Amino acid sequence: MTDEMTISPLPPRANPELFGHEAAEEAMLASALSGRMAHAWLIGGPQGIGKATLAYRFARFILSGAVGNGAIPTSLHVDPEHPVFRRIRAGGHADLLTIERPWHKDDEKKDEGDRRRRVGDLPVDEVRKIAPFLHLTAAEGGWRVVVVDEAERMSRSAANAILKVLEEPPPRSLLLIVANNPGRLLPTIRSRCRKLTLSPLPESEVTGYLARHAPGLSEGDRLAIARLSEGSIGRAVALVQEGGLNLYRVLFELLDDLPRLDIAAVHRLGDQLAPPAAEQAYRTFAGLLEQWLTRLIRSAAQGGPIAEVVPGEADLMRRLAGSGRPGLDRWVEVWEKTHRLFDRADHANLDRKQVLLQVLLGLEAAARA
């Protein structure tokens, strides 16, 4: 996979492409052209499927004055050379306010195309800027637009600040709320927004994206990454950048020996992922292990064919899942313990090698039961 580290996606504010959400785009376009556009939208769905990209696409469309200029637009597309597109891409449009979580302190000065990590919650002081911003006169005589990304990461105080805006929205204001988990928002916020729920993308959309942007990947690797991404282009990009497919293969080789672990191989893996420089690889591996357990539980609960990421995976899952409710309950308990341990390791800065040993030995014990 020679192109693993070269894929460099555009951030949502600079991305002119939207994949697989035609119905959502048509709903926004129809609302804008109707003259009775909702003043607040809640765009929900799994992480990395294009929610923020859609929000910025709509923001550019509204701020470009595409409605009411004589022509009837057929999409929300704005040419990347349009002045509005360029100013939003540069973060310099006076009528657009973006509320996002802060970057990790080590990631602040990386290029936009690099893999960066946001941390913490939405700053309440930033959220409180929304009301005064929307009450200002538009600098270009049109609309004032706010994009709130990962809105489920708001504190109660921040949520109440947004709620006040929703209760009394200023004229010609547009609030675009993006949430990976809309159910965590206050019911009063959800009830005052027009809701759009985006679905995970088909495998064909993800593999097509990878074919265009990571041409060094083989067809088989593209399909494997698409299955691991579960319909999220953002997740697929992260897996390519972080060598996730190779880590998943390492994980499978370990699990394929269950109910007996190769302890020497486990120690080698712990030594590889324990150093501070391997933090991202450790996080990727932990996420893949939890995902594998989720897929195992799902296959045990639902039965039917298993879409393999690597050859032999279906046989392994059927062998470990066993039959009946006891096997399913056992693996659900293992997932819960694994999730708690990885979470505690993050917050308490536990030794990563010891965490991996404990998790994998827990899997071995469950496989022997």
Secondary structure, DSSP 8 states (H G I E B T S, - for coil): -TTTTT-----GGG-----S-HHHHHHHHHHHHHT---SEEEEE-STTSSHHHHHHHHHHHHHTT-TTSSS--SSS---TTSHHHHHHHTT--TTEEEE---B-TTTTTS-TTS---B-S---HHHHTTHHHHHHS--TTSS-EEEEE-SGGG--HHHHHHHHHHHHS--TTEEEEEEES-GGGS-HHHHHTSEEEE-----HHHHHHHHHHH-TTS-HHHHHHHHHHHTT-HHHHHHHHHTTHHHHHHHHHHHHTTTTS--HHHHHHHHHHH-SGGGHHHHHHHHHHHHHHHHHHHHHHHH-S----SSTTHHHHHHHHH-SSHHHHHHHHHHHHHHHHHHHHHHHHT--HHHHHHHHHHHHHHHHH-
